[in-house]
Amino acid sequence: MTCETKLSKGFQTVVPSYIREKFDVNLGDILEWKTTKKGAEVRFHKKVTIKDVFGIVGGIKTDAVELKKRVQIGEKINVH
């Protein structure tokens, strides 16, 4: 599908709704522009939220000293 948008004052444009929905683009996401031999390529990078960061450490304790002690005694720490 081809979509067109117009540059407005300040060189701003709108990401068409079809593209936003297809690639789950939201406020705060980053658009990366790359030049190619045939024109330009746009990539979307999701904004990292605090919820995403907490999801990394899951249900384990986040006290660094306690985690270090557990690792030193050979306890395996699973991070999902």
N, C-alpha and C positions, 0 to 999 in steps of 0.2 A: 504494500500500500504506500502511495506517495502522499505526503502532506506538505503544505506550504504555510509559511508564516512570514510576516512582514517585520522588518526592523523598525522600531519606533525611536523617538527621541532618546538619546543616550545609548543607542545601539542595543536596546532591549528587545527581546522577542518572547513568545509564548511557546511552551512545549505542548503540542497538540494533545488533546485528551486521550486519543487512541494510543499514542506513544506512552503517555504517563501511566495508563492502565496496564498496557502490555509489559512494561518494565518496572512497574510498581515505584514510580518516581514520586517523591513527596517533598514538602517544604524542607529545606535544609540539606537536601542531597546535593552532591557535587556533580557538575557537568564538566567532563574533561574533553578538551578540543585538541585534535591532532591533525596536522596537515598531511595530506597524501599527494601523490602525483596527479590524482584525478579531482582533488578538491579538499574536503575536510571530513573527518570522522568524529562522532560524538559518542562518549561513553558515560554511563551513569555510575556513580559511586554512592552507596548508601551512607547516610549520616549514622555514626555510631552513637547509640544512646546509653545511658547509665544502666538500663535494663539489659542491654546486650552484654555489658561488662560483668554485671552480677551473674548472668547466665554462664559465664566462663567458669566461675568458682563454685557453682552449684551449691550443694548442701554441706560443704566442708567448712570448718572454722577458717576465718580469714586472719586470725592473729598470727603474724609472721613468726614471732618467737616460738609459739606453741607448735606451728608447722615445722619449724627447723628442728625442734627437739624430737618430734615424731619421726622425721626423716633420719636423724642421727642414730636413733635406736633401731633403725631398719624397718620401721612401719611403712608400708606402701600407701601412698596418698593417691587416690583416684580423683582426677578432675575431668568432669564430663561437660 
